[in-house]
Amino acid sequence: VVKKCVKEGSFREDLYFRLNVIPLTIPPLRDRKDDLEVLIEHFIEKYGEQNQKNSLELETDAKKILVHYHWKGNVRELENVIERAVILSDGKKIISENLLLFSGNKKNEKS
C-alpha cells in the first residue's frame, strides 16, 4: 500500500526508505491465538486498575467467546473490547454479555 502511495506521489519516497530498513510483518490477531490469553489478562488488569475494578475474573463463556472470535482487526480491537467489558462489568466478573461482540460473520456467531 505504501509503495503505491510513493509511486502516486502521496507519500515521500525518502521517508519510505528511512522507515523501510527492516520490514516487519505481524500476522493478524486471529492467526495468533496463542497470544490471546496473555493479552486478555493484561488488558483486564490494566483497565481494571484504571476503573477501580481490581481482581476482575473472566467468566468461562466470555473467555471462550474471546478465544474463538474471528478477530478482523489487531490487538487494538481486542483492547477496546476488553476496556468496554471492564467498564460494563459489575466489578467482580466479566460475563459474555459485557463483551458486546456482534457480527454478521458466521464464524463469530454462537452455535
Biopython code that builds the backbone (N, CA, C, O; Angstrom):
import numpy as np
from Bio.PDB.StructureBuilder import StructureBuilder

atoms = [
    (1, "VAL", "N", (0.827, -1.188, 0.000)),
    (1, "VAL", "CA", (0.000, 0.000, 0.000)),
    (1, "VAL", "C", (0.876, 1.258, 0.000)),
    (1, "VAL", "O", (0.625, 2.188, -0.767)),
    (2, "VAL", "N", (1.883, 1.287, 0.842)),
    (2, "VAL", "CA", (2.747, 2.465, 0.924)),
    (2, "VAL", "C", (3.547, 2.638, -0.362)),
    (2, "VAL", "O", (3.752, 3.759, -0.827)),
    (3, "LYS", "N", (4.001, 1.515, -0.938)),
    (3, "LYS", "CA", (4.727, 1.599, -2.208)),
    (3, "LYS", "C", (3.868, 2.265, -3.271)),
    (3, "LYS", "O", (4.358, 3.074, -4.060)),
    (4, "LYS", "N", (2.596, 1.924, -3.289)),
    (4, "LYS", "CA", (1.678, 2.514, -4.253)),
    (4, "LYS", "C", (1.572, 4.025, -4.018)),
    (4, "LYS", "O", (1.546, 4.805, -4.970)),
    (5, "CYS", "N", (1.512, 4.426, -2.764)),
    (5, "CYS", "CA", (1.432, 5.849, -2.419)),
    (5, "CYS", "C", (2.701, 6.586, -2.838)),
    (5, "CYS", "O", (2.636, 7.736, -3.272)),
    (6, "VAL", "N", (3.866, 5.924, -2.710)),
    (6, "VAL", "CA", (5.123, 6.530, -3.149)),
    (6, "VAL", "C", (5.075, 6.754, -4.655)),
    (6, "VAL", "O", (5.447, 7.824, -5.136)),
    (7, "LYS", "N", (4.616, 5.748, -5.406)),
    (7, "LYS", "CA", (4.519, 5.873, -6.860)),
    (7, "LYS", "C", (3.558, 6.972, -7.275)),
    (7, "LYS", "O", (3.785, 7.670, -8.264)),
    (8, "GLU", "N", (2.476, 7.123, -6.507)),
    (8, "GLU", "CA", (1.484, 8.151, -6.822)),
    (8, "GLU", "C", (1.913, 9.548, -6.356)),
    (8, "GLU", "O", (1.315, 10.557, -6.730)),
    (9, "GLY", "N", (2.975, 9.579, -5.523)),
    (9, "GLY", "CA", (3.467, 10.863, -5.025)),
    (9, "GLY", "C", (2.755, 11.367, -3.781)),
    (9, "GLY", "O", (2.959, 12.512, -3.376)),
    (10, "SER", "N", (1.917, 10.529, -3.165)),
    (10, "SER", "CA", (1.214, 10.955, -1.950)),
    (10, "SER", "C", (1.959, 10.574, -0.673)),
    (10, "SER", "O", (1.502, 10.889, 0.426)),
    (11, "PHE", "N", (3.106, 9.895, -0.808)),
    (11, "PHE", "CA", (3.957, 9.559, 0.321)),
    (11, "PHE", "C", (5.398, 9.808, -0.098)),
    (11, "PHE", "O", (5.833, 9.387, -1.170)),
    (12, "ARG", "N", (6.126, 10.500, 0.767)),
    (12, "ARG", "CA", (7.506, 10.864, 0.429)),
    (12, "ARG", "C", (8.396, 9.642, 0.267)),
    (12, "ARG", "O", (8.440, 8.776, 1.141)),
    (13, "GLU", "N", (9.102, 9.575, -0.853)),
    (13, "GLU", "CA", (9.972, 8.434, -1.142)),
    (13, "GLU", "C", (11.114, 8.341, -0.137)),
    (13, "GLU", "O", (11.450, 7.245, 0.310)),
    (14, "ASP", "N", (11.716, 9.474, 0.225)),
    (14, "ASP", "CA", (12.826, 9.438, 1.181)),
    (14, "ASP", "C", (12.371, 8.917, 2.546)),
    (14, "ASP", "O", (13.112, 8.191, 3.209)),
    (15, "LEU", "N", (11.175, 9.278, 2.962)),
    (15, "LEU", "CA", (10.645, 8.800, 4.238)),
    (15, "LEU", "C", (10.362, 7.300, 4.164)),
    (15, "LEU", "O", (10.617, 6.568, 5.121)),
    (16, "TYR", "N", (9.845, 6.855, 3.048)),
    (16, "TYR", "CA", (9.587, 5.430, 2.855)),
    (16, "TYR", "C", (10.876, 4.627, 3.035)),
    (16, "TYR", "O", (10.877, 3.609, 3.726)),
    (17, "PHE", "N", (11.968, 5.073, 2.422)),
    (17, "PHE", "CA", (13.224, 4.337, 2.521)),
    (17, "PHE", "C", (13.831, 4.423, 3.918)),
    (17, "PHE", "O", (14.527, 3.501, 4.341)),
    (18, "ARG", "N", (13.582, 5.506, 4.636)),
    (18, "ARG", "CA", (14.066, 5.623, 6.022)),
    (18, "ARG", "C", (13.325, 4.647, 6.928)),
    (18, "ARG", "O", (13.918, 4.061, 7.833)),
    (19, "LEU", "N", (12.037, 4.474, 6.683)),
    (19, "LEU", "CA", (11.220, 3.597, 7.517)),
    (19, "LEU", "C", (11.322, 2.126, 7.109)),
    (19, "LEU", "O", (11.000, 1.240, 7.900)),
    (20, "ASN", "N", (11.757, 1.872, 5.909)),
    (20, "ASN", "CA", (11.752, 0.523, 5.353)),
    (20, "ASN", "C", (13.098, -0.189, 5.506)),
    (20, "ASN", "O", (13.468, -1.004, 4.661)),
    (21, "VAL", "N", (13.831, 0.118, 6.582)),
    (21, "VAL", "CA", (15.126, -0.528, 6.806)),
    (21, "VAL", "C", (14.932, -2.020, 7.075)),
    (21, "VAL", "O", (15.589, -2.865, 6.468)),
    (22, "ILE", "N", (14.025, -2.322, 7.989)),
    (22, "ILE", "CA", (13.716, -3.712, 8.306)),
    (22, "ILE", "C", (12.199, -3.868, 8.254)),
    (22, "ILE", "O", (11.501, -3.434, 9.170)),
    (23, "PRO", "N", (11.692, -4.471, 7.209)),
    (23, "PRO", "CA", (10.237, -4.643, 7.138)),
    (23, "PRO", "C", (9.759, -5.665, 8.176)),
    (23, "PRO", "O", (10.325, -6.752, 8.298)),
    (24, "LEU", "N", (8.728, -5.307, 8.907)),
    (24, "LEU", "CA", (8.152, -6.199, 9.903)),
    (24, "LEU", "C", (6.770, -6.630, 9.428)),
    (24, "LEU", "O", (5.928, -5.805, 9.075)),
    (25, "THR", "N", (6.565, -7.913, 9.429)),
    (25, "THR", "CA", (5.261, -8.439, 9.074)),
    (25, "THR", "C", (4.692, -9.119, 10.312)),
    (25, "THR", "O", (5.211, -10.134, 10.776)),
    (26, "ILE", "N", (3.630, -8.549, 10.830)),
    (26, "ILE", "CA", (2.998, -9.101, 12.016)),
    (26, "ILE", "C", (1.656, -9.691, 11.592)),
    (26, "ILE", "O", (0.799, -8.987, 11.057)),
    (27, "PRO", "N", (1.484, -10.978, 11.833)),
    (27, "PRO", "CA", (0.218, -11.599, 11.432)),
    (27, "PRO", "C", (-0.940, -11.021, 12.236)),
    (27, "PRO", "O", (-0.743, -10.556, 13.358)),
    (28, "PRO", "N", (-2.141, -11.048, 11.673)),
    (28, "PRO", "CA", (-3.301, -10.539, 12.404)),
    (28, "PRO", "C", (-3.550, -11.362, 13.672)),
    (28, "PRO", "O", (-3.122, -12.511, 13.780)),
    (29, "LEU", "N", (-4.238, -10.756, 14.606)),
    (29, "LEU", "CA", (-4.513, -11.408, 15.888)),
    (29, "LEU", "C", (-5.237, -12.739, 15.718)),
    (29, "LEU", "O", (-4.987, -13.672, 16.481)),
    (30, "ARG", "N", (-6.123, -12.845, 14.739)),
    (30, "ARG", "CA", (-6.865, -14.098, 14.524)),
    (30, "ARG", "C", (-5.937, -15.265, 14.185)),
    (30, "ARG", "O", (-6.320, -16.425, 14.341)),
    (31, "ASP", "N", (-4.714, -14.964, 13.721)),
    (31, "ASP", "CA", (-3.734, -16.001, 13.405)),
    (31, "ASP", "C", (-2.740, -16.239, 14.538)),
    (31, "ASP", "O", (-1.815, -17.039, 14.403)),
    (32, "ARG", "N", (-2.938, -15.539, 15.656)),
    (32, "ARG", "CA", (-2.020, -15.678, 16.799)),
    (32, "ARG", "C", (-2.805, -16.022, 18.057)),
    (32, "ARG", "O", (-2.710, -15.319, 19.063)),
    (33, "LYS", "N", (-3.567, -17.084, 18.003)),
    (33, "LYS", "CA", (-4.418, -17.480, 19.133)),
    (33, "LYS", "C", (-3.628, -17.693, 20.417)),
    (33, "LYS", "O", (-4.162, -17.502, 21.510)),
    (34, "ASP", "N", (-2.360, -18.087, 20.297)),
    (34, "ASP", "CA", (-1.539, -18.314, 21.491)),
    (34, "ASP", "C", (-1.286, -17.026, 22.274)),
    (34, "ASP", "O", (-1.013, -17.078, 23.473)),
    (35, "ASP", "N", (-1.373, -15.892, 21.622)),
    (35, "ASP", "CA", (-1.139, -14.603, 22.281)),
    (35, "ASP", "C", (-2.372, -14.091, 23.025)),
    (35, "ASP", "O", (-2.260, -13.212, 23.879)),
    (36, "LEU", "N", (-3.521, -14.626, 22.709)),
    (36, "LEU", "CA", (-4.778, -14.084, 23.231)),
    (36, "LEU", "C", (-4.868, -14.082, 24.755)),
    (36, "LEU", "O", (-5.199, -13.054, 25.345)),
    (37, "GLU", "N", (-4.582, -15.203, 25.398)),
    (37, "GLU", "CA", (-4.754, -15.283, 26.853)),
    (37, "GLU", "C", (-3.901, -14.261, 27.588)),
    (37, "GLU", "O", (-4.371, -13.609, 28.520)),
    (38, "VAL", "N", (-2.662, -14.121, 27.174)),
    (38, "VAL", "CA", (-1.767, -13.158, 27.822)),
    (38, "VAL", "C", (-2.275, -11.738, 27.607)),
    (38, "VAL", "O", (-2.282, -10.932, 28.537)),
    (39, "LEU", "N", (-2.693, -11.433, 26.400)),
    (39, "LEU", "CA", (-3.213, -10.095, 26.095)),
    (39, "LEU", "C", (-4.510, -9.810, 26.855)),
    (39, "LEU", "O", (-4.699, -8.709, 27.373)),
    (40, "ILE", "N", (-5.386, -10.783, 26.920)),
    (40, "ILE", "CA", (-6.648, -10.618, 27.647)),
    (40, "ILE", "C", (-6.366, -10.316, 29.110)),
    (40, "ILE", "O", (-6.925, -9.371, 29.667)),
    (41, "GLU", "N", (-5.512, -11.102, 29.731)),
    (41, "GLU", "CA", (-5.163, -10.888, 31.139)),
    (41, "GLU", "C", (-4.553, -9.505, 31.353)),
    (41, "GLU", "O", (-4.889, -8.808, 32.310)),
    (42, "HIS", "N", (-3.661, -9.121, 30.458)),
    (42, "HIS", "CA", (-3.011, -7.806, 30.579)),
    (42, "HIS", "C", (-4.034, -6.678, 30.518)),
    (42, "HIS", "O", (-4.003, -5.767, 31.345)),
    (43, "PHE", "N", (-4.934, -6.733, 29.551)),
    (43, "PHE", "CA", (-5.905, -5.649, 29.383)),
    (43, "PHE", "C", (-6.937, -5.631, 30.515)),
    (43, "PHE", "O", (-7.388, -4.558, 30.915)),
    (44, "ILE", "N", (-7.312, -6.788, 31.031)),
    (44, "ILE", "CA", (-8.228, -6.819, 32.175)),
    (44, "ILE", "C", (-7.571, -6.155, 33.377)),
    (44, "ILE", "O", (-8.198, -5.367, 34.084)),
    (45, "GLU", "N", (-6.315, -6.478, 33.598)),
    (45, "GLU", "CA", (-5.591, -5.871, 34.725)),
    (45, "GLU", "C", (-5.443, -4.358, 34.526)),
    (45, "GLU", "O", (-5.687, -3.574, 35.443)),
    (46, "LYS", "N", (-5.046, -3.969, 33.332)),
    (46, "LYS", "CA", (-4.836, -2.544, 33.029)),
    (46, "LYS", "C", (-6.112, -1.737, 33.232)),
    (46, "LYS", "O", (-6.105, -0.730, 33.940)),
    (47, "TYR", "N", (-7.200, -2.173, 32.619)),
    (47, "TYR", "CA", (-8.442, -1.407, 32.689)),
    (47, "TYR", "C", (-9.190, -1.632, 34.004)),
    (47, "TYR", "O", (-9.987, -0.792, 34.421)),
    (48, "GLY", "N", (-8.932, -2.757, 34.648)),
    (48, "GLY", "CA", (-9.484, -2.968, 35.978)),
    (48, "GLY", "C", (-8.912, -1.943, 36.954)),
    (48, "GLY", "O", (-9.649, -1.354, 37.745)),
    (49, "GLU", "N", (-7.599, -1.731, 36.897)),
    (49, "GLU", "CA", (-6.957, -0.730, 37.758)),
    (49, "GLU", "C", (-7.455, 0.675, 37.435)),
    (49, "GLU", "O", (-7.758, 1.452, 38.340)),
    (50, "GLN", "N", (-7.538, 1.000, 36.157)),
    (50, "GLN", "CA", (-7.972, 2.342, 35.756)),
    (50, "GLN", "C", (-9.408, 2.647, 36.190)),
    (50, "GLN", "O", (-9.763, 3.804, 36.412)),
    (51, "ASN", "N", (-10.222, 1.608, 36.308)),
    (51, "ASN", "CA", (-11.632, 1.793, 36.641)),
    (51, "ASN", "C", (-11.973, 1.321, 38.051)),
    (51, "ASN", "O", (-13.139, 1.084, 38.369)),
    (52, "GLN", "N", (-10.956, 1.188, 38.890)),
    (52, "GLN", "CA", (-11.123, 0.748, 40.278)),
    (52, "GLN", "C", (-11.940, -0.546, 40.375)),
    (52, "GLN", "O", (-12.806, -0.691, 41.237)),
    (53, "LYS", "N", (-11.643, -1.465, 39.478)),
    (53, "LYS", "CA", (-12.288, -2.780, 39.481)),
    (53, "LYS", "C", (-11.192, -3.838, 39.495)),
    (53, "LYS", "O", (-11.047, -4.618, 38.553)),
    (54, "ASN", "N", (-10.432, -3.850, 40.571)),
    (54, "ASN", "CA", (-9.327, -4.795, 40.691)),
    (54, "ASN", "C", (-9.854, -6.208, 40.933)),
    (54, "ASN", "O", (-10.976, -6.386, 41.407)),
    (55, "SER", "N", (-9.064, -7.178, 40.615)),
    (55, "SER", "CA", (-9.391, -8.600, 40.814)),
    (55, "SER", "C", (-10.600, -9.062, 40.002)),
    (55, "SER", "O", (-11.363, -9.916, 40.455)),
    (56, "LEU", "N", (-10.773, -8.514, 38.832)),
    (56, "LEU", "CA", (-11.849, -8.964, 37.947)),
    (56, "LEU", "C", (-11.548, -10.361, 37.426)),
    (56, "LEU", "O", (-10.407, -10.680, 37.094)),
    (57, "GLU", "N", (-12.575, -11.181, 37.359)),
    (57, "GLU", "CA", (-12.449, -12.514, 36.779)),
    (57, "GLU", "C", (-13.147, -12.534, 35.431)),
    (57, "GLU", "O", (-14.103, -11.792, 35.204)),
    (58, "LEU", "N", (-12.666, -13.386, 34.543)),
    (58, "LEU", "CA", (-13.278, -13.566, 33.241)),
    (58, "LEU", "C", (-14.076, -14.857, 33.266)),
    (58, "LEU", "O", (-13.515, -15.941, 33.426)),
    (59, "GLU", "N", (-15.391, -14.737, 33.106)),
    (59, "GLU", "CA", (-16.272, -15.904, 33.080)),
    (59, "GLU", "C", (-15.830, -16.854, 31.962)),
    (59, "GLU", "O", (-15.368, -16.410, 30.910)),
    (60, "THR", "N", (-15.973, -18.139, 32.193)),
    (60, "THR", "CA", (-15.546, -19.159, 31.224)),
    (60, "THR", "C", (-16.172, -18.954, 29.848)),
    (60, "THR", "O", (-15.475, -19.044, 28.837)),
    (61, "ASP", "N", (-17.478, -18.677, 29.792)),
    (61, "ASP", "CA", (-18.137, -18.463, 28.495)),
    (61, "ASP", "C", (-17.573, -17.237, 27.781)),
    (61, "ASP", "O", (-17.404, -17.250, 26.562)),
    (62, "ALA", "N", (-17.282, -16.187, 28.534)),
    (62, "ALA", "CA", (-16.721, -14.968, 27.943)),
    (62, "ALA", "C", (-15.333, -15.261, 27.367)),
    (62, "ALA", "O", (-14.987, -14.779, 26.289)),
    (63, "LYS", "N", (-14.552, -16.046, 28.087)),
    (63, "LYS", "CA", (-13.214, -16.403, 27.607)),
    (63, "LYS", "C", (-13.308, -17.214, 26.314)),
    (63, "LYS", "O", (-12.543, -16.985, 25.376)),
    (64, "LYS", "N", (-14.235, -18.152, 26.267)),
    (64, "LYS", "CA", (-14.411, -18.969, 25.055)),
    (64, "LYS", "C", (-14.770, -18.088, 23.860)),
    (64, "LYS", "O", (-14.265, -18.287, 22.756)),
    (65, "ILE", "N", (-15.643, -17.120, 24.094)),
    (65, "ILE", "CA", (-16.036, -16.213, 23.008)),
    (65, "ILE", "C", (-14.821, -15.444, 22.498)),
    (65, "ILE", "O", (-14.618, -15.330, 21.289)),
    (66, "LEU", "N", (-14.019, -14.920, 23.413)),
    (66, "LEU", "CA", (-12.836, -14.143, 23.006)),
    (66, "LEU", "C", (-11.830, -15.002, 22.248)),
    (66, "LEU", "O", (-11.264, -14.565, 21.247)),
    (67, "VAL", "N", (-11.612, -16.211, 22.722)),
    (67, "VAL", "CA", (-10.613, -17.091, 22.091)),
    (67, "VAL", "C", (-11.080, -17.572, 20.715)),
    (67, "VAL", "O", (-10.259, -17.736, 19.813)),
    (68, "HIS", "N", (-12.374, -17.798, 20.544)),
    (68, "HIS", "CA", (-12.885, -18.315, 19.275)),
    (68, "HIS", "C", (-13.352, -17.223, 18.313)),
    (68, "HIS", "O", (-13.731, -17.511, 17.178)),
    (69, "TYR", "N", (-13.323, -16.010, 18.755)),
    (69, "TYR", "CA", (-13.758, -14.898, 17.903)),
    (69, "TYR", "C", (-12.802, -14.748, 16.719)),
    (69, "TYR", "O", (-11.589, -14.884, 16.878)),
    (70, "HIS", "N", (-13.337, -14.473, 15.553)),
    (70, "HIS", "CA", (-12.522, -14.278, 14.348)),
    (70, "HIS", "C", (-12.143, -12.791, 14.278)),
    (70, "HIS", "O", (-12.846, -11.988, 13.665)),
    (71, "TRP", "N", (-11.034, -12.448, 14.910)),
    (71, "TRP", "CA", (-10.613, -11.056, 15.024)),
    (71, "TRP", "C", (-10.272, -10.489, 13.654)),
    (71, "TRP", "O", (-9.335, -10.948, 13.002)),
    (72, "LYS", "N", (-11.027, -9.502, 13.223)),
    (72, "LYS", "CA", (-10.781, -8.855, 11.934)),
    (72, "LYS", "C", (-9.658, -7.837, 12.061)),
    (72, "LYS", "O", (-8.909, -7.593, 11.115)),
    (73, "GLY", "N", (-9.556, -7.253, 13.236)),
    (73, "GLY", "CA", (-8.566, -6.195, 13.467)),
    (73, "GLY", "C", (-7.311, -6.731, 14.115)),
    (73, "GLY", "O", (-6.904, -7.872, 13.892)),
    (74, "ASN", "N", (-6.717, -5.892, 14.910)),
    (74, "ASN", "CA", (-5.461, -6.248, 15.545)),
    (74, "ASN", "C", (-5.632, -6.213, 17.061)),
    (74, "ASN", "O", (-6.750, -6.299, 17.569)),
    (75, "VAL", "N", (-4.537, -6.089, 17.766)),
    (75, "VAL", "CA", (-4.559, -6.080, 19.224)),
    (75, "VAL", "C", (-5.401, -4.918, 19.748)),
    (75, "VAL", "O", (-6.042, -5.036, 20.792)),
    (76, "ARG", "N", (-5.399, -3.814, 19.038)),
    (76, "ARG", "CA", (-6.187, -2.656, 19.478)),
    (76, "ARG", "C", (-7.674, -2.981, 19.527)),
    (76, "ARG", "O", (-8.385, -2.484, 20.400)),
    (77, "GLU", "N", (-8.150, -3.803, 18.606)),
    (77, "GLU", "CA", (-9.556, -4.219, 18.630)),
    (77, "GLU", "C", (-9.850, -5.008, 19.906)),
    (77, "GLU", "O", (-10.854, -4.759, 20.573)),
    (78, "LEU", "N", (-8.980, -5.954, 20.245)),
    (78, "LEU", "CA", (-9.131, -6.726, 21.476)),
    (78, "LEU", "C", (-9.094, -5.805, 22.690)),
    (78, "LEU", "O", (-9.905, -5.941, 23.605)),
    (79, "GLU", "N", (-8.160, -4.878, 22.694)),
    (79, "GLU", "CA", (-8.034, -3.944, 23.820)),
    (79, "GLU", "C", (-9.325, -3.150, 24.015)),
    (79, "GLU", "O", (-9.778, -2.975, 25.146)),
    (80, "ASN", "N", (-9.917, -2.672, 22.925)),
    (80, "ASN", "CA", (-11.165, -1.914, 23.015)),
    (80, "ASN", "C", (-12.302, -2.773, 23.573)),
    (80, "ASN", "O", (-13.103, -2.302, 24.380)),
    (81, "VAL", "N", (-12.368, -4.020, 23.143)),
    (81, "VAL", "CA", (-13.408, -4.934, 23.629)),
    (81, "VAL", "C", (-13.247, -5.165, 25.133)),
    (81, "VAL", "O", (-14.228, -5.143, 25.877)),
    (82, "ILE", "N", (-12.017, -5.384, 25.572)),
    (82, "ILE", "CA", (-11.765, -5.629, 26.998)),
    (82, "ILE", "C", (-12.035, -4.370, 27.818)),
    (82, "ILE", "O", (-12.640, -4.453, 28.886)),
    (83, "GLU", "N", (-11.598, -3.214, 27.339)),
    (83, "GLU", "CA", (-11.852, -1.971, 28.079)),
    (83, "GLU", "C", (-13.356, -1.781, 28.278)),
    (83, "GLU", "O", (-13.805, -1.484, 29.385)),
    (84, "ARG", "N", (-14.122, -1.949, 27.221)),
    (84, "ARG", "CA", (-15.577, -1.792, 27.296)),
    (84, "ARG", "C", (-16.173, -2.818, 28.263)),
    (84, "ARG", "O", (-17.048, -2.476, 29.058)),
    (85, "ALA", "N", (-15.711, -4.065, 28.205)),
    (85, "ALA", "CA", (-16.230, -5.121, 29.081)),
    (85, "ALA", "C", (-15.944, -4.820, 30.547)),
    (85, "ALA", "O", (-16.784, -5.065, 31.412)),
    (86, "VAL", "N", (-14.757, -4.288, 30.823)),
    (86, "VAL", "CA", (-14.412, -3.919, 32.199)),
    (86, "VAL", "C", (-15.361, -2.834, 32.695)),
    (86, "VAL", "O", (-15.883, -2.916, 33.807)),
    (87, "ILE", "N", (-15.578, -1.828, 31.873)),
    (87, "ILE", "CA", (-16.460, -0.721, 32.256)),
    (87, "ILE", "C", (-17.885, -1.229, 32.502)),
    (87, "ILE", "O", (-18.540, -0.792, 33.448)),
    (88, "LEU", "N", (-18.364, -2.142, 31.664)),
    (88, "LEU", "CA", (-19.723, -2.651, 31.787)),
    (88, "LEU", "C", (-19.882, -3.729, 32.859)),
    (88, "LEU", "O", (-21.005, -4.065, 33.235)),
    (89, "SER", "N", (-18.778, -4.269, 33.349)),
    (89, "SER", "CA", (-18.848, -5.356, 34.328)),
    (89, "SER", "C", (-19.364, -4.854, 35.669)),
    (89, "SER", "O", (-19.398, -3.654, 35.938)),
    (90, "ASP", "N", (-19.767, -5.815, 36.507)),
    (90, "ASP", "CA", (-20.262, -5.477, 37.840)),
    (90, "ASP", "C", (-19.125, -5.236, 38.829)),
    (90, "ASP", "O", (-19.373, -4.934, 39.996)),
    (91, "GLY", "N", (-17.893, -5.367, 38.375)),
    (91, "GLY", "CA", (-16.742, -5.148, 39.245)),
    (91, "GLY", "C", (-16.147, -6.427, 39.785)),
    (91, "GLY", "O", (-15.079, -6.405, 40.396)),
    (92, "LYS", "N", (-16.831, -7.558, 39.568)),
    (92, "LYS", "CA", (-16.335, -8.834, 40.053)),
    (92, "LYS", "C", (-16.008, -9.789, 38.916)),
    (92, "LYS", "O", (-14.976, -10.461, 38.925)),
    (93, "LYS", "N", (-16.920, -9.838, 37.919)),
    (93, "LYS", "CA", (-16.742, -10.764, 36.804)),
    (93, "LYS", "C", (-17.080, -10.077, 35.491)),
    (93, "LYS", "O", (-17.979, -9.240, 35.409)),
    (94, "ILE", "N", (-16.331, -10.459, 34.472)),
    (94, "ILE", "CA", (-16.688, -10.070, 33.102)),
    (94, "ILE", "C", (-17.456, -11.241, 32.530)),
    (94, "ILE", "O", (-16.941, -12.356, 32.445)),
    (95, "ILE", "N", (-18.696, -10.982, 32.137)),
    (95, "ILE", "CA", (-19.535, -12.029, 31.570)),
    (95, "ILE", "C", (-19.655, -11.805, 30.059)),
    (95, "ILE", "O", (-19.317, -10.735, 29.555)),
    (96, "SER", "N", (-20.131, -12.807, 29.357)),
    (96, "SER", "CA", (-20.194, -12.736, 27.897)),
    (96, "SER", "C", (-21.001, -11.537, 27.409)),
    (96, "SER", "O", (-20.675, -10.959, 26.373)),
    (97, "GLU", "N", (-22.046, -11.155, 28.138)),
    (97, "GLU", "CA", (-22.865, -10.013, 27.731)),
    (97, "GLU", "C", (-22.080, -8.697, 27.776)),
    (97, "GLU", "O", (-22.428, -7.748, 27.074)),
    (98, "ASN", "N", (-21.038, -8.634, 28.587)),
    (98, "ASN", "CA", (-20.209, -7.424, 28.672)),
    (98, "ASN", "C", (-19.337, -7.222, 27.444)),
    (98, "ASN", "O", (-18.859, -6.113, 27.203)),
    (99, "LEU", "N", (-19.124, -8.273, 26.668)),
    (99, "LEU", "CA", (-18.204, -8.191, 25.533)),
    (99, "LEU", "C", (-18.781, -7.408, 24.351)),
    (99, "LEU", "O", (-18.044, -6.745, 23.622)),
    (100, "LEU", "N", (-20.078, -7.488, 24.169)),
    (100, "LEU", "CA", (-20.747, -6.785, 23.066)),
    (100, "LEU", "C", (-20.093, -7.050, 21.715)),
    (100, "LEU", "O", (-19.869, -6.126, 20.933)),
    (101, "LEU", "N", (-19.792, -8.301, 21.449)),
    (101, "LEU", "CA", (-19.216, -8.684, 20.163)),
    (101, "LEU", "C", (-20.334, -9.122, 19.240)),
    (101, "LEU", "O", (-20.914, -10.195, 19.409)),
    (102, "PHE", "N", (-20.627, -8.283, 18.269)),
    (102, "PHE", "CA", (-21.672, -8.588, 17.301)),
    (102, "PHE", "C", (-21.036, -8.671, 15.929)),
    (102, "PHE", "O", (-20.092, -7.944, 15.619)),
    (103, "SER", "N", (-21.560, -9.559, 15.120)),
    (103, "SER", "CA", (-21.011, -9.681, 13.775)),
    (103, "SER", "C", (-21.996, -10.410, 12.888)),
    (103, "SER", "O", (-22.732, -11.289, 13.336)),
    (104, "GLY", "N", (-21.995, -10.031, 11.625)),
    (104, "GLY", "CA", (-22.769, -10.771, 10.648)),
    (104, "GLY", "C", (-21.984, -11.972, 10.154)),
    (104, "GLY", "O", (-22.505, -12.785, 9.390)),
    (105, "ASN", "N", (-20.742, -12.090, 10.582)),
    (105, "ASN", "CA", (-19.860, -13.161, 10.163)),
    (105, "ASN", "C", (-20.244, -14.454, 10.887)),
    (105, "ASN", "O", (-20.265, -14.488, 12.118)),
    (106, "LYS", "N", (-20.542, -15.500, 10.148)),
    (106, "LYS", "CA", (-20.958, -16.773, 10.732)),
    (106, "LYS", "C", (-19.914, -17.319, 11.696)),
    (106, "LYS", "O", (-20.268, -18.022, 12.642)),
    (107, "LYS", "N", (-18.630, -17.014, 11.479)),
    (107, "LYS", "CA", (-17.580, -17.524, 12.346)),
    (107, "LYS", "C", (-17.705, -16.966, 13.758)),
    (107, "LYS", "O", (-17.205, -17.574, 14.704)),
    (108, "ASN", "N", (-18.371, -15.807, 13.920)),
    (108, "ASN", "CA", (-18.456, -15.152, 15.210)),
    (108, "ASN", "C", (-19.763, -15.417, 15.947)),
    (108, "ASN", "O", (-19.919, -14.987, 17.090)),
    (109, "GLU", "N", (-20.680, -16.098, 15.333)),
    (109, "GLU", "CA", (-21.958, -16.345, 15.985)),
    (109, "GLU", "C", (-21.876, -17.556, 16.871)),
    (109, "GLU", "O", (-21.181, -18.524, 16.561)),
    (110, "LYS", "N", (-22.603, -17.500, 17.997)),
    (110, "LYS", "CA", (-22.664, -18.652, 18.902)),
    (110, "LYS", "C", (-23.456, -19.767, 18.239)),
    (110, "LYS", "O", (-24.390, -19.511, 17.478)),
    (111, "SER", "N", (-23.075, -21.017, 18.537)),
    (111, "SER", "CA", (-23.844, -22.116, 17.980)),
    (111, "SER", "C", (-24.833, -22.614, 19.002)),
    (111, "SER", "O", (-25.587, -23.548, 18.728)),
]
sb = StructureBuilder()
sb.init_structure("model")
sb.init_model(0)
sb.init_chain("A")
sb.init_seg("    ")
for serial, (resi, resn, name, xyz) in enumerate(atoms, 1):
    if name == "N":
        sb.init_residue(resn, " ", resi, " ")
    sb.init_atom(name, np.array(xyz, "f"), 0.0, 1.0, " ", f" {name:<3s}", serial, name[0])
structure = sb.get_structure()
